[in-house]
Amino acid sequence: MLTPTILIQLVLAGVLQGGTYALAAFGLSLVFCIADVLNITHGEFLMLGGLVTYLLFALTGLNPFLILIIVIPVFVLIGAGYQKVFIKPILNRPPRQLLFSSIVVTVGIATAIEDTTSFIWGPTVKGVSYSMPAFNVGGVVVSSLRLSILVLIIALTIFLHFYLKKSFAGKAIRAILQNREGAMVVGINVPRIVTLVFGIAIGLAGTAGLFYVLLFTIGPFIGLPLTIRYIAIVMLGGSGSLIGSLVGGLILGVAETFAGFFLGAHWSLAVAFCTLVLVLLLKPQGLFKHV
Amino acid sequence: MKKVWFVFFLAMAVFFGTIQASTAQEKKEIVVGMTLCLTGKFAADVGPFDRMIKAWENYVNKKQGGLYVKAYNKKLPVRTIVYDDKSDQATAVKFYERLVTVDKCDILIGPKSTPITFPVTSVPEKYHVPMVLATANTPAVFNRGFKWFVGVQQLSTHWEDYYFDLLDEEKQVKTIGYVAEDTPHTREVYEGAIPNAEKRGYKTAFKEIAPAATTDFTSILLKLKAADPDIIYVSSFTPFGVTFKKQAKEFGLKPREWHFTHFDISFSSALGKDANYVTGAHHWLPGLPYGNLKKFQEILKETNIDTEQYLDVGIHYVALEIAEVAIEKADSLKPEDLLKSAWAVNFESILGPMYIDQTLGHGSFKQFAAQYIDGKYYLIFPKKFATHKHVYPNPAP
């Protein structure tokens, strides 16, 4: 029976779940809009973020939230390097060719990352045995771990929002999103901004990986299915939109949780994706426009 | 002229007949072939089993002098062929076809897992070459009336017989809540466990199947909390099980016992102290007194395989033991004789008495009940070789 307590519990769980979806989805969305690149390796960087967290936690015993201080800059640099080495050479192709080329190139890199990871660290799943005590508010059990992660995601989202609105680089990103040619005319260094966007996107993926390994387990082959889910969220929220990724993630998370409770866990994904189809039928461009 | 042709054909017939006869007589080795999931999604469970197969081959050839073949009244060396099926059904089928048609294997060993095994079993049936299935235990594999394979394990619906025997003996449990990951194997184990437990008088407080990709278990956990069963029984593979257990802790769910049907070392390392006192099903663990332990342990030592990490190692090894016994007891290396002998095996394997169900062809091995206590796995049932007393209720905070 649905009591107010259970209702709050379900909403809370859906929001927590959706928040983790949103973080990774935004990076994917930004890259797609700025560079016209569908970065299939996005989920692999999430997996690598989780793996780095796992290794650092196992080696140092550091609080995983402190590991974030290492993960974010490292993955921003990795993202920028990844763009320079693998993506930059194909960026000058015509739009449609670029999209197809980016899929082919990034699928190849994703496969290489999966196999290399499996070869070096073994194919077994890994998890970080870190937990925080849950607390009870009027019968509603709240997971401290998930809540902490959600708070961090919200903080990151707010930071990104202000970064995109106030900083020069952020304004440049928005300018490219609105009118690429216009941005070039006014002197914005588009290639440099594209590199920066890849850095931000992969940094977010690495951060999402850290949160992911705290909540679930990671294995070398989790990347591709995650990328597909994030693509769905991007479509739902509207590509290139920070708020869109957040809302898309929340819709998917809440729909999954409610469907699981009322119809059984088996229906969670089906209902979530039916919601996606419904939204896209009503608003084919997604819920929100660019940043 | 007719006479010349007659002599020519006669000479040719004698020539090729002689070649064929000498080929049959000159069998110099026994070829055992298989595929393993050395890469791909099941690689985590298979790990270094290819090394174990080679170590078995070396042991048999060097220490046993080969396997005895009744028809030749002498021992022949064994040669194993292992291909990587990449955890992929089509690749596995392709390689089994190759093992039969190109490599001319005398006997085949099954691959890892039911999904890979299912299509592969059509190969021995088509070419009439005997096969010993390793980890496959789904009734769907054995219910098709196929005759050219036998298996090591009992059907998956009997996965938890020993665990429920343990509960019967202790008489402390009244209710069980069941959760299953929706994969064919874990679903079958769950579907077998519920009637098995109900027949023994344990009330089903809750049951639900969740998709393998589930990452948020709130809805299930809320219902489980309301049902408050003595045991929460989770039929799942490791990633699902770890996520479920983590979230259950966040919800403050504290049943008297946690039971996970698959709880290998990656499960316990991902959960850390939260895996303490969890019970589950296990295959071979130190303490089992059965079979030629010296040989098995020597092979494990040589290949550096940890039985706590690779649960299936015992099962794959027993598949080799069945092949070994079948070959040595068979009248000849002819496929029909090997098959007949495989169906008739009755010996003490490292996993206990091993015989084949004469209707369906599956083996007799049932998973042992085990418990993870302070960083180590212990056998808790059958009691005659338990290495630790069952700790119930779970004292973990």
Interface residues (C-beta under 8 A of the other chain):
Chain A: I6 Q9 L10 A13 G14 L16 Q17 D115 S118 G122 P123 T124 V125 K126 G127 V128 S129 Y130 S131 A134 N136 V141 S143 S144 L145 R146 L215 F216 T217 G219 F221 P225 G253 E256 T257 F258 G260 F261 F262 G264 A265 H266 S268 L269
Chain B: T39 G40 K41 A43 A44 G47 D182 E208 I209 A210 P211 A213 T214 T215 D216 F217 T218 S219 I220 L222 K223 T238 P239 V242 T243 K246 Q247 K249 E250 F251 G252 S266 S269 A270 L271 G272 K273 D274 Q309
